[in-house]
């Protein structure tokens, strides 16, 4: 926001996009899972909606991205070369 052509407009936008109305708009426009739990998620494909109490794999996790991802990619290349 510091270098935005109109810093106050940027602040207003950020506040709106984080609001219930803004997240609802974003959900309808993109069909992404909303980040708020008070938004209608019926437009999102059911298989994409996370369930409470379930632990999910996070490919954006710092430890995975820094230490494990390259090993997984190398192993996948090996497996794919074997022609399974």
Secondary structure, DSSP 8 states (H G I E B T S, - for coil): -TT-TTHHHHHHHHHHHHSHHHHHHHHHHH----SSSSS--TTS-GGGS--TT-----TT-HHIIIIIHHHHHHHHHHHHHHT-
